[in-house]
Amino acid sequence: MRMLEVGPGRSPSMLMTKLGVDYVSVDKFPTRRDQLGLTVCGDLLDISIDMIGNFDLVYGSNVLGNNPNPTSRLNIVKKAVEFLNDSGRLLMVEYLSPNRAGLCVIADEV
């Protein structure tokens, strides 16, 4: 399984340690260099599929709540969807964000 994690920061997903997971992360300010897989330093909106390929799972935890602009949050989700393969899944978890970072509104627009 290929997995892309958006903005893992100090705490990358434990899924990266599972056998058979090809893990790639994208973070503007990566704080961990010792993690498994490829870490791309940059903004997801500036990364292309040609650079990292497509994925079975795109995952982000408390990423959208860091951005106060609803349009920017929607653009992040739309960009994340672009990296999914045909049967891929998007999982965005916002348990620390007020109002779940507007995920209900975003889900209606994607």
CORMOCOR-V16014 format. One record per residue. N is the residue number from 1. RES is the residue in one letter. D_FIRST is the distance of its C-alpha to the first C-alpha in whole Angstrom. Layout:
BEGIN
n: <N,N>
res: <RES,RES>
d_first: <D_FIRST,D_FIRST>
END
This chain:
BEGIN
n: <1,2,3,4,5,6,7,8,9,10,11,12,13,14,15,16,17,18,19,20,21,22,23,24,25,26,27,28,29,30,31,32,33,34,35,36,37,38,39,40,41,42,43,44,45,46,47,48,49,50,51,52,53,54,55,56,57,58,59,60,61,62,63,64,65,66,67,68,69,70,71,72,73,74,75,76,77,78,79,80,81,82,83,84,85,86,87,88,89,90,91,92,93,94,95,96,97,98,99,100,101,102,103,104,105,106,107,108,109,110>
res: <M,R,M,L,E,V,G,P,G,R,S,P,S,M,L,M,T,K,L,G,V,D,Y,V,S,V,D,K,F,P,T,R,R,D,Q,L,G,L,T,V,C,G,D,L,L,D,I,S,I,D,M,I,G,N,F,D,L,V,Y,G,S,N,V,L,G,N,N,P,N,P,T,S,R,L,N,I,V,K,K,A,V,E,F,L,N,D,S,G,R,L,L,M,V,E,Y,L,S,P,N,R,A,G,L,C,V,I,A,D,E,V>
d_first: <0,4,6,10,13,16,19,18,22,23,20,17,14,14,10,10,12,10,9,6,5,6,8,11,14,17,20,24,25,23,24,22,22,21,17,14,13,14,17,19,22,23,23,20,23,24,20,20,17,18,18,14,13,11,8,6,8,11,13,16,19,23,22,24,27,28,29,32,32,31,31,28,26,26,25,22,21,21,20,17,16,17,14,12,11,13,11,10,11,14,15,18,20,23,25,27,28,32,31,28,28,29,26,28,29,26,25,28,28,24>
END
